[in-house]
């Protein structure tokens, strides 16, 4: 955590391009693309719209010197921009096989049908959009453990049903 706080000010340095900021942040922290993205995601979620957060860290090589990172509205915007740039570099898998307990979601908008799958290996709820032709099967399988293949257009895009396994 200390290395992340020490390296975080580079993320809001407007004199560098997003690619240069990502490269310098990764070099300073020793993180992979995925780990750097997760760190930036955590930093960007630390403040609400009316808050400013200050992170303090002691440098490991000089205990007397503190590093302070202030996350305010401007910094949060800069971190979000860098995070989007890094998300494009990571380009996660567009399809995924998910196994878990299926739950029906009650929020329907127009023809936008969704069900949830609580993944067994994660504590994560996948919200899956599905076509009307699958509605009866989804209702029949509610509460059961299922395996489905889902796809999405890109990072932070919604998951869509592809097939039952």
Secondary structure, DSSP 4 states (H G I P E B T S, - for coil): -HHHHHHHGGGG-TTS-HHHHHHHHHHHHT--HHHHHHHHHHHHTS--TT--EEEEEE-SS-TT-EEEEEE-HHHHHHHHHHHHHHHHHH---SEEEEEEEEEE----BTTBEEEEEEESSSS-EEEEEE-GGGHHHHHHHTTSEEEEEEE-SSTTPPEEEEEE-
